[in-house]
Amino acid sequence: MIELRPERLIPQNFQNSSLEMTNKDTFTNHLNRINSAPAWLLDLKRASWDKFVSTSMPKHTDDTWRFTNTKNLNLDKYHQISDIKSIKKESFEEQSNQLNLISGKIVFVDDHQCRDTEFDTELKEKGVIWTTLEDAFLNHRDLIKKYVTGKLPNLGAEKFGSLHHSLMTNGIFLYIPQGIEIDLPFTVYNWTSTMGMAVFPHTIIITDKYAKVNLVSFFKSMEPNIQNLAISCSNIYAGIGSQITFTAIQDWNLKTQSYHLNTANADQDANIKNININVGSAYMRHEHHTQMFGLGSKTDTYSLSLTTGEQEFDQRSLQTHSAPNTNSDLLFKNTLLDSSRTIFSGLIRVNENAQKTDAYQTNRNLLLSESAEANSLPGLEILADDVKCSHGATSGRLDDNQIFYLLSRGITKKTAQQLMVFGFLEEIIDKLDNQDLANRVRDIIRKKLPK
Amino acid sequence: MAVKSTIEIDQEKGNFHYDTQYNYDAGTGLDENTIRYISDVKGEDKSLLDFRLKALKIFESKALPTHWATQDLENINFDKIRYYLAKGQQPSRSWDEVPDDVKETFERLGIPEQERKFLAGVEAQFDSEAAYSNTKEQLKKEGVIFIGPTEGLKEYPEIFQKWFGKVIPTGDNKFSALNSAVFSGGSFIYIPPGVKVRQPLQAYFRINAENFGQFERTLIIADEGAEITYMEGCTAPKFETATLHSAVVELIALKGAKIQYITVQNWSNNVFNLVTKRGMAMEEAEIRWIDCNIGSRLTMKYPAVILKGAKSRGEVLSIALANDRQHQDTGAKMIHAADETTSNIISKSISIGSGRSSYRGLVNIPKHLKKCKNNTECDALLVNSKSRTDTYPAITLKGDDNSIQHEASVSKVSAEQIFYMMQRGLSEGEAMSLSVNGFVNDLISQFPMEYSVELKRLIDMEMEGSVG
């Protein structure tokens, strides 16, 4: 029997000590805490830890870390010991209520589930699984074993990905059986609350044939000044003819170092839509690998970023077409203020057999200050000949003529700029296809823009 | 002493060579003795010998850039390459003095004498040394210098030394270090202030010895307000073992000067062509690279412009054609280092059969610069299902007063177009050739006339047998 209750996760003797992530004891203690986990999971964790230890920290000369300020990356100050017992429920309850119409809700604080799972009972009866990983390890053992595999996008952050798999304890598991179509989104809130806490949120979404589902994931910090390490992994598998929409709202506080390592895998005629709203973190690494292995599958990946201060967003994407008649689109829009930096590195890879592929990749950067810096590495590797592929990257400023037009109509410069920024980002917000959520995102952006 | 020999003419273009007796030969392999030998034969002073020896050390210490470039580089056997060969002749002053066999080589290449007379000055490099060098009297009067780098250093040390190795430092990369160690041949050109050279200066290069690496070194300085077009074209005979060509070309455009550098590269399919080309544009100057790569086994070439002066402009227009077993790894670099600088990159590549073409670009607008602009377009055409194309640009922009745009597209030859042309009586091959020529036409039209004609002919020849 596995016992992964929050209280079990706090080893008494380490209550007040800080552990370095790179310390061997960290892993030994972790294994001790989850010793009743299934053997295959322990094996996976051991292999992941070995990989973590044997992989060196990234250097700026590594091709997959080009332009990153790698000296800012570190794993030394973090631990896995939450003071969750002292948290007041009210402090996060209200804010874990961003959307009104939902199919289900799960709230984590420091990787511990802190309120009961909300779940539309009708869907439960239809065979939909909406639960925590902790619970899935217990009650859906055979199913979960197929999908917790240590899969990573493999775009450079393998060290951090391996650490995720070795120390990960919780996350969500969403499974939709054949033919079930769900319109209202499932929501998950991942909060950090303890100073120095390292969290490892894990997300698995599986759709069986012709199923349809929508998940919105919020990543937030309870306090503005706590320093956290967040390494999140998500693996999405869309079965034949199914549709998945996955939205991630990355709104960690500005002290957080975060890694969001995602894979999306589309079977025949499946559609996957992934939308990323990135505003938080001191440093964020976002890796995204979409793989179209089924004939006629389609993936759309969108990202909206707003960076201020000294923030650095490091985005790496790969679109792999490994079957014919596949279609992919990618649009990353970044707005940069102050001395912030963004890196977008994208690659479309079309394999030999993936004829009749349409693949697009666009990166647009809007620089609003003289010391902001946008780096763009849009790449293509095309091995099939009957394809339509293109990529585009533009970096620039607000159009003077448009600003002038607004000013001449009595709008102040600040408002004009805000309007223009919203105009620039609206293209992504529009993809959310949910007015409630779109308004929440607009709120987040408005809050972050200079007053 | 010229040697008449039986001409081994094959129907394949460029696939012929003459037995040539080499008076000087540094043997195969590379060590300090090779360098000392080259330097001695060329009668260089100690400072240049030291420069070469230092470069050799840097070359040896640097690893091959295979962490981003193709593994094919590992197939270069540096020990089997001849680093220096020359006939030991002074560059000829008039056409009559050019040895007959060299003349025949040019005849076979189809460079008509009239064309050469038409052109301002011809310097044809036969292996390492310039076999023919003639600058028109008019240019001489205007003070234009057009000689080899060795002579440049001896005769004009104050100009030469000021700029030599300044745009491309020896340690820039492994192959620029190799060139710095063993360079011979190439051109040194100086255009005095305000002189606008109307007709292009031209140089033809040829490799004509098995396992012979050619390491020419070109330095072009256009003084304030001067203008010049330099053309470089090459075809090489086919050999059985790999050949290495590694040139270094440095351009300096002083205030208000314009330099246009045109290359048509058609080495045979066993040549590794690893070239470093970079220009520095001062205030209001303009540097334009027109680069066309059709031959070689592997070409790695990324012409660059450092926009050092305000309002300077850089441009790279590039065409690459990769046929079976060829890899054209080309691109461009634009380093903006002053306000109001603009750059433009247009690259078109065609992959045929198992050919692979790659575009690698770098655009950098680093510090608090104002009103800088870059435009990049790269289009790739894939002809067969085994063909491959890659695009790897890297763009950095800082500040809110600059703009960059980059666009790339990949497509195949339109089946409708081919069908339409075949319906009107063209064979599939002809239709394909016409379609490919159409794809690059808007770029080719920017080339000087004689080059655009030659280029279209080369593309036609490459397209032969690409279908069916």
Interface residues (C-beta under 8 A of the other chain):
Chain A: D63 R66 F67 E352 Q355 N365 L367 L368 S369 E370 S371 A372 E373 A374 N375 S376 L377 P378 G379 L380 E381 I382 L383 A384 D385 D386 V387 K388 C389 S390 H391 G392 A393 T394 S395 G396 R397 L398
Chain B: H67 W68 H368 A380 L382 V383 N384 S385 K386 S387 R388 T389 D390 T391 Y392 P393 A394 I395 T396 L397 K398 G399 D400 D401 N402 S403 I404 Q405 H406 E407 A408 S409 V410 S411 K412
